[in-house]
Amino acid sequence: MRPTPRTPSPRRYLMCPPTHFSVTYSINPWMDPTKPVDLPLALAQWEDLRDRYRSLGHTVELLDPHPALPDMVFAANGATVVDGRVLGAKFAYPERADEAAVHLAWFRGNGWAEEDLREPDHVNEGEGDFAVTSSWILAGRGFRSSPLSHDEAQEFFGRPVIGLELVDPRYYHLDTALCVLDDARDEVMYYPAAFSPGSRAVLARLFPDALLATEEDAAALGLNAVSDGRHVLFPQTAAGLFEPLRRRGFEPIGMDLSELLKGGGSVKCCTQELRP
C-alpha cells in the first residue's frame, strides 16, 4: 500500500533563544538542578532548529529573552493562537508566571488588535496543553492546566474542545504525549499510557488510525514534535518513530536538543505556532 501523499504548508512560528536558559529549580520530573547546562551547546542546538524551520520555508519570529525567566526558550507555553486570535497563558508555577505578560506584550507590539487578545481567567500553559486540528482543540489536564481553561478556550475560539486527562507525571503537558501530524486531516500520534482509560477511549474513537508511540520513544520525548503536514521534526533519540512516519508518507527529521531536554522540553516546547 502506497503512503498518503503529503504536502507541507508554510507555517509561522514564535521562538525565544535560550540566552538565559538554566535549570535552577524543578517543576517537572525532567528537571534536575544538580545537572549543569552547557549553555553554548543549548544555543547551538536551538539555532539548528530555528535554521531548519527556515530552510523548510517557514517564518520564524523571535521573542526577546529575559534574564529573570530561564524557561522562556519553551515558547510554546506562552499562548495559543487559533484563527488569528490569541489566548494568553496563566502558568501553574510562580517561577514561570511572568512569562505570560511578556508574550502578550509581544503580540500587542506585533500587529494584534486588543479584541483578538485574551488574558485568561484559568490556568493554561499555552500549546503545552492545547493542540489544534481542523476539527478540534485537544486540551490536556491533570498536572498543569485547569479543566476550567477548556471552556474558556472553547468560548474564545469558537471551536470544540476535547479534554484529555494526563496520568503520568513524565508527560505533564499534552505536547509531551501527543503530536498533531496533519492538522488538515485530523491526524495525530500519541502515547496511550500517558492518558487515563477514558481519555484513551476518546482518542481511539476520534483517531482510529493514529500512530501509537512506544514507551521507549515517548520517554525520549519523541512526541514533543512539530509537523508542517509533511516534515516531522522530533528528538533524534526517538529512533522507533522514523520508519512508522515514513510508511505514512511523512519525512521525519531528527533533531538534537539534548541540553534543552534538561528543562523538560524539546522541539515542540520551543515552538509556538502563529495560526492565521
Order of alpha helices (4+ residues) and beta strands (2+ residues): beta-alpha-beta-beta-beta-alpha-beta-beta-beta-alpha-beta-beta-beta-alpha-beta-alpha-beta-beta-alpha-beta-alpha-beta
